[in-house]
Amino acid sequence: MTALHEARASNGLPLQGFVLRDGASSGHWPDGWVGSQLQFGFRTTRKARQLKLDLWAPNQLATAQ
């Protein structure tokens, strides 16, 4: 694992609610952007009824890149 990969993995995603990060994450950058594949682990500290992901993509991504 490279130092850059290690640094990115330790910079977790912003989680809200009764959850804790669980393990490393990959596929995201500190500025909030993610790649085509995102992986992260979390565990709940209370029973969960739903999981909500708030995602947004610019209109420019509708065209082939």
N, C-alpha and C positions, 0 to 999 in steps of 0.2 A: 504494500500500500504506500503510495507516494505521500509526501507531506501535504501537498495540495488536496489530494483526495481525503486525507485524514482531517484537514481543517474544514473542508466542506461538509463532511459527515458529522462533525461535532457541532456545526451550526444548524441546530434543528429548525423545523418548521414552526411557525407560530400556532400553537394549539390553545384553544379556549375551553373552559369547562373543567370537569373533573377527570382530567386525563394527564398522564405523564409520558414523556418520551421513553421508548423502550428499544434501545439499540441505535445503531447508526442509520442515517438516511442518505439517499443518493438521488441524483437527478435534479437538484435544485441549486440555485445560486443565492448569495446573500441579498441581492436586490429584489428577490421575490419571484423571479422568473423560474420556470421549470422546463425541462426537456420533454421529449416525447415519452419517456418512461420515468416515473417517479416512484420511489420506494421509501417507506418510512414505517417505523413500528411505534405503537403506543399501547398503553393499557389504561383501563378506566379505574378510578378510585371509588366509583359508585356504579350501581347498575345503570346501564345506558338503554334508552328507548330508541334512539336514532343516531345516525352519523350524518352530518351535513358538511359537504365540501363546497366552499364558495370559490368558483372558478370563473375566469374571465380571459378572453383572447381578443386581441385587436382585430379589426375588420380585415386588415392586410393578410392575415393568416388564412383567409378563405381562398386565396389564390395559391397556385402551386409554388412551392419554394425550391 
